[in-house]
Amino acid sequence: MRKLAVTELQRIDIDTFKQSQKIPLVMVLDNVRSLHNIGSIFRTADAFRVEHIYLCGITATPPHAEIHKTALGAENSVEWTFFEDTIDAVKHLQAQDFIVYAVEQAENSIELTNLTLDPTKQYAMVVGNEVKGVGQAVVDACQGCIEIPQFGTKHSLNVSIAAGLVMWDAFKQLYGTINCD
């Protein structure tokens, strides 16, 4: 088995990406403090054709060298918007008929393994601060919570890993609705 060279991967350019169909998913970052985590979420959102990223509260915005270090240019391909307050972002999305979920450990949460997305609907997933998670007021504003099952000794995942798992699961369920050619 031979590893493929970058030139053999036939990736699209930024202009083509911006005009391409996206999955009906928006990622919302609630006070994410690490610039590397922000960049990693951009890069994963690019990989899975996520529609948009909302950067909220203390979450830094591009352009920034430390975001670029992990995003590797995805901060230029994935559309993003800044909101001072995450609740305003959630309300804005709900007004556009998005179903908004917090990715959080909460009472009555839906395990990611049991989540079923309707490809005719639009979704937003809120991921939270590295220490405090998604704020309780934001959780209260969402239509529900998605919990990633964990079986080790730690009680949480890194926010960029959690976001990546949620984006991958959404992509698997929704990519049939778009043309990825």
N, C-alpha and C positions, 0 to 999 in steps of 0.2 A: 504494500500500500504506500503510495507516494503522497506526501503532504502537498497541497496546492499552493502555488505562489499567489501573492496578492493580486497580481495582474490577471490571474485565471478566474477570479471570483466574480467578475462581471457585475460589480456594484454600480448602482446608478449615481449620477452626480446630484449635487444639492438642488439645482433648479428642477430636475426631473422628480426628485423626492418631494419637493414642495408642491408640485402639481399632481402627484400620485394620490390614489385613494388611500385613506387611512381607516384603521378600525375605529368604530365609534366609542373611543375611550379617551378620557382626559385624566391626567394624573395631577393631583393637588398636593403640594408640599407645604405642610403646616409647621412653620418655624423650624425647618431643618437647618442646622447650624454648620455642618461640615461641607466645605466647598467640594471636597472629593466625592462625597455622597451625592451632591447635586449634579456634578458632572457625570457620575456613573448612571444616575437616573436618566439624564439626557441621552446618553449613549444607548441604553437599553430601550428607551422610547423610540429612538431612531431605528433600532434593529427590528422592532415589532410594529412599526408604522403607527405609533400612537398619535392621535390627532393634535394634542396640545398639552402643555404643562402650565399649571398655574403655580407661581412662586409666591408664597404668602408670609407675611410677618417678617421675621428676621432672616428668612431665606434669601441668600444673596442672588443677584441677577448677573447674567452675562452683560458685557464682556468682562471676564476676569481670568487671569492666568491660571489660578488654582482650579477653577471650574474646567477650563480648557484641558488641563493636564489629564483628567479622566474622561472628559467628554470627547476629546480628540476631534472637535469640529461639529459634533452633533448639536451643540448649542446654536449652531447656525442653520441647521436643517429642521429641527423641531420647533414649531411655533410656541411661543410662551407669552404669558401675561403676568404682571405683578399686581397683587392685591395687598394693601396694608393689613387687612383683616381677613382671616380665612373664612369666617362666617359669611362675609360679603361675597366671597368667591363661591361658596356653597349655594347661597341664595341666588346668585347670578346663574349658576348652572341649572338649578332647579327651575328657574323661570324659563329656561330653554328646554324644559322637559327631560333633563338628565336625571337618571337615578343615581344618587350619590351615596356611596358606602365609605365608612371609615375602615381602615385596616387596623384593627385593634382587638385586644382581648377584652371582651365585654359580655355581660349577661345577654343571653339569647342571640349570640353571634352565630353566623353561618360559617361552618368550616369551609375553607377554600375547596376542599375535595368534594363538597356537596353543592357548590355554587353553580347555578345554571343561568346563563345569560341569554336573553332573547335577542337575536341578531337584528331585529327591527327596532330596537331601542338604543338609546345612548347612555353611557355610563361614565361616572367619575369615581375615582378611588383616591381617598385622602390618606396619605402616610404622614407620620408625625416626627416630632423632635426625637433626637437620639437618646435623651434621658427620660423625658416626660411622655413621649408618645403623642398621640392625637389628643388635643385638649378636650376636656369634658364638654365644654359648650359646643365645640365642633361636632363631637360625637352625637350630642343631643339634636343638632341641626340636620344630621344625616338620616337617610331612610333606613339604614341598618349598618351592621358591622360585619366584616369578614375577618375571620380568625384563621391564621395559618397554624395547622396542628404541629406541635413540637413534642419531642419525646426524650430530650436530654435533660441536663441539669440547669440550663440557662432558661430564663423566662422570656427572652425576646431575641429577635434577629436584628442584624444591622439593617437600617432603613433602606439602603439601596438594594440589599438582598431581598427584603420583603417586597419592595416595589417591583423588583425583577420577577419574582415568583407570581405576583398578581398580574403583571403585564403578560407574562408567558401564558398563564391560564386563560386570560381574556383573549389573547391572540388565537390560541387553539380553538376557542369557541366561536370567534367572530371573523377570522380571516377568510372564511368561505364567502363572506358578503362583499369582499373587495377583490379587485384584480391586482395581483402582485407582479404581473409581468412587466 
